Amino acid sequence: MVKVEIYTTLLCPFCTMAKRLLRDKGVAFVEHNVTMNGPARSKMASRAGGRTSVPQIFVGGAHIGGCDELHALDRAGGLDKMLAPA
């Protein structure tokens, strides 16, 4: 399966919703908690084109965006295509 990464913080409802969608689809993901972790947050912002809000989600190394973008991609059928093995 394609590697999925999600940058999160504690008590973030959008992070929770994004992780729930991924779990409901049976997707394993690597979670990077950036709460009180400046270096991880800096890496996230660098990878996400300067975006500092959470969550920031990457599928196969491609930046998806946040929770809203993840759900929109799923509704359009694009998430399943990105998650399919090559």
C-alpha positions as CSV (number, residue, x, y, z in Angstrom):
1,M,0.0,0.0,0.0
2,V,1.1,3.6,-0.6
3,K,2.6,5.4,2.4
4,V,0.3,7.9,4.0
5,E,1.5,10.5,6.5
6,I,-0.5,12.9,8.6
7,Y,0.8,15.7,10.7
8,T,-1.4,16.4,13.7
9,T,-1.7,18.1,17.0
10,L,-3.5,17.0,20.2
11,L,-7.2,17.9,20.5
12,C,-7.5,18.9,16.9
13,P,-11.0,18.0,15.6
14,F,-10.0,18.2,12.0
15,C,-7.1,15.8,12.6
16,T,-9.5,13.4,14.3
17,M,-11.9,13.5,11.3
18,A,-9.1,13.0,8.8
19,K,-7.7,10.0,10.8
20,R,-11.3,8.6,11.1
21,L,-11.8,8.6,7.3
22,L,-8.4,6.9,6.8
23,R,-9.2,4.3,9.4
24,D,-12.7,3.7,8.0
25,K,-11.1,3.0,4.7
26,G,-8.6,0.6,6.3
27,V,-5.6,2.8,5.5
28,A,-2.5,2.5,7.6
29,F,-0.8,5.8,8.2
30,V,2.2,7.3,9.9
31,E,1.1,10.1,12.4
32,H,3.6,12.9,13.1
33,N,2.4,14.8,16.2
34,V,3.7,18.3,16.0
35,T,2.3,19.5,19.3
36,M,5.2,21.2,21.1
37,N,7.6,19.9,18.5
38,G,9.1,22.8,16.6
39,P,11.4,20.8,14.3
40,A,8.6,18.5,13.2
41,R,6.3,21.5,12.6
42,S,9.0,23.2,10.5
43,K,9.4,20.0,8.5
44,M,5.7,19.8,8.0
45,A,5.5,23.4,6.8
46,S,8.4,22.9,4.5
47,R,6.8,19.8,2.9
48,A,3.3,21.5,2.8
49,G,4.4,24.6,0.9
50,G,4.4,26.8,3.9
51,R,1.1,25.7,5.4
52,T,1.2,25.5,9.2
53,S,-2.3,24.4,10.0
54,V,-3.1,20.8,10.8
55,P,-3.7,18.3,9.7
56,Q,-1.4,18.2,6.7
57,I,-1.7,14.9,4.8
58,F,0.6,13.3,2.3
59,V,-0.2,10.2,0.2
60,G,2.7,8.6,-1.6
61,G,4.7,11.7,-0.9
62,A,2.2,14.0,-2.6
63,H,0.7,16.8,-0.5
64,I,-3.1,16.4,-0.3
65,G,-3.7,19.3,2.1
66,G,-5.9,19.2,5.1
67,C,-9.1,17.5,6.3
68,D,-11.4,19.3,3.9
69,E,-9.2,18.5,0.9
70,L,-8.9,14.8,2.0
71,H,-12.7,14.5,2.2
72,A,-13.2,16.2,-1.1
73,L,-10.7,13.9,-2.8
74,D,-12.5,10.9,-1.3
75,R,-15.9,12.1,-2.5
76,A,-14.5,12.6,-6.0
77,G,-13.1,9.1,-6.0
78,G,-9.5,10.3,-6.2
79,L,-8.3,9.0,-2.8
80,D,-9.0,5.4,-3.7
81,K,-7.0,5.8,-6.9
82,M,-4.1,7.4,-5.0
83,L,-4.1,4.6,-2.4
84,A,-4.1,1.8,-5.0
85,P,-0.8,-0.1,-5.4
86,A,1.1,1.0,-8.6
